[in-house]
C-alpha cells in the first residue's frame, strides 16, 4: 500500500476518533470497499480464465501444479513460470477480496 493511502487512512481514523465524519464517512468508505470488491472480482475471473487455459493444456489443477513446481519436480518450461506467476496473482487477488468481503458483516 502506498504511503499516501496510509497517510489518508490515519487522518480519517484520527478524524473519526475525534467525532467527525459520521454517516457520510461510513457511506463513503462502504462505496470504496464495494467498488474495490467489484474490481477484484472481475480481476479474479480474468486470472481464473488464464489458469483454465493451462489446466486444459496440462494434466494438473493449478494448486497441484504449483505444489509440484515449487518442489522443483517439473522442470523449467516457460509455461510453468508463467502459470506459477498467474497462480500467485490469483491467490493474492483472492486473499484481498476475502478481506474486503469480511466487511459485509459490519
Secondary structure as the mmCIF struct_conf table of DSSP 4:
data_model
#
loop_
_struct_conf.conf_type_id
_struct_conf.id
_struct_conf.beg_label_comp_id
_struct_conf.beg_label_asym_id
_struct_conf.beg_label_seq_id
_struct_conf.end_label_comp_id
_struct_conf.end_label_asym_id
_struct_conf.end_label_seq_id
HELX_RH_AL_P HELX_RH_AL_P1 UNK A 3 UNK A 17
TURN_TY1_P TURN_TY1_P1 UNK A 18 UNK A 19
HELX_RH_AL_P HELX_RH_AL_P2 UNK A 22 UNK A 57
BEND BEND1 UNK A 58 UNK A 60
HELX_RH_AL_P HELX_RH_AL_P3 UNK A 62 UNK A 71
TURN_TY1_P TURN_TY1_P2 UNK A 72 UNK A 72
BEND BEND2 UNK A 74 UNK A 74
HELX_RH_AL_P HELX_RH_AL_P4 UNK A 78 UNK A 101
HELX_RH_3T_P HELX_RH_3T_P1 UNK A 102 UNK A 105
#
